[in-house]
Amino acid sequence: MHVLYTLHVVLSHTAVQQTSKYLRVAPAAIWILDYFLTFEHEVRLFSNISCWNIVPVMFILARYVPVLWIITEIYLVCQSLLAHIQQKRYELSVNFIQRNDVNAKQHSA
């Protein structure tokens, strides 16, 4: 029973981690969609501005500074995912080597 509970806890933790990753990447998807839907209108609007003031500058800052945050988030998600994959590969390799060693010792005995 203890093994099943431990398995349940591990799977629950993994599901929470996966959901957390999705929630971190979701803003990027929404931002990209918004960017593609409104980019043409932005180009038209800013190409017609003859006198720049604080309003267009603030708009540009509010619009494009989050790009740095989103790129950073995507990088962090990808890095943690790659680290997780590498860790699993290492664990599988170690288990495979240990099993082969045990099998070799049993056959030689």
C-alpha positions in Angstrom: 0.0 0.0 0.0 2.9 2.3 0.8 4.3 1.9 -2.7 1.0 2.8 -4.3 0.7 6.0 -2.1 4.3 6.9 -3.0 3.5 6.4 -6.7 0.4 8.5 -6.4 2.4 11.4 -4.7 5.1 11.3 -7.4 2.5 11.3 -10.2 0.6 14.1 -8.5 3.8 16.1 -8.2 4.6 15.5 -11.8 1.2 16.6 -12.9 1.5 19.8 -10.9 4.9 20.5 -12.5 3.5 19.9 -16.0 0.6 22.2 -15.3 2.9 24.9 -13.9 5.0 24.7 -17.1 1.9 25.1 -19.2 0.8 28.1 -17.2 4.2 29.7 -17.7 4.2 29.2 -21.5 0.5 30.2 -22.0 1.1 34.0 -21.8 3.6 33.6 -24.6 1.1 32.0 -26.8 -1.5 34.7 -26.1 1.0 37.5 -26.6 2.1 36.0 -30.0 -1.4 35.7 -31.1 -2.2 39.3 -30.2 1.0 40.4 -31.8 0.1 38.8 -35.2 -3.5 40.0 -35.0 -2.6 43.7 -34.4 0.8 44.2 -35.9 -0.6 45.6 -39.2 -2.7 48.1 -37.3 0.3 49.2 -35.2 2.5 49.8 -38.3 -0.2 51.9 -39.8 -0.8 53.9 -36.6 2.9 54.6 -35.9 3.8 55.4 -39.5 1.2 58.3 -39.4 2.5 59.9 -36.2 4.2 63.1 -37.0 4.9 64.3 -33.4 6.0 61.7 -30.9 5.0 62.2 -27.3 4.8 60.2 -24.1 1.7 58.2 -25.2 3.2 56.2 -28.1 6.4 55.7 -26.2 4.5 54.3 -23.2 2.5 52.1 -25.6 5.7 50.7 -27.2 7.3 50.1 -23.8 4.1 48.3 -22.5 3.8 46.3 -25.7 7.4 45.1 -26.2 9.1 45.0 -22.8 7.1 41.8 -21.9 8.8 40.2 -24.9 12.0 40.0 -22.7 10.0 38.4 -19.9 8.3 35.9 -22.2 11.5 34.9 -23.9 13.1 34.4 -20.5 10.2 32.2 -19.3 10.3 30.0 -22.4 14.1 29.6 -22.0 13.6 28.6 -18.3 10.8 26.1 -19.2 12.9 24.6 -22.0 16.0 24.4 -19.8 14.2 22.6 -16.9 12.6 20.2 -19.4 15.9 19.4 -21.0 17.5 18.9 -17.6 14.6 16.5 -16.6 15.0 14.5 -19.8 18.8 14.3 -19.3 18.3 13.1 -15.7 15.8 10.4 -16.8 18.3 9.2 -19.5 21.1 9.0 -16.9 18.9 7.1 -14.5 17.9 4.6 -17.2 21.5 4.1 -18.2 22.6 3.5 -14.6 19.7 1.0 -14.1 20.6 -0.8 -17.3 24.2 -1.1 -16.4 23.4 -2.3 -12.9 21.0 -4.9 -14.2 23.6 -6.1 -16.7 26.2 -6.4 -13.9 23.8 -8.4 -11.8 22.9 -10.7 -14.7 26.5 -11.2 -15.6 27.4 -12.1 -12.0 24.4 -14.6 -11.8 25.5 -16.3 -15.0 29.1 -16.5 -14.0 28.3 -18.0 -10.5 
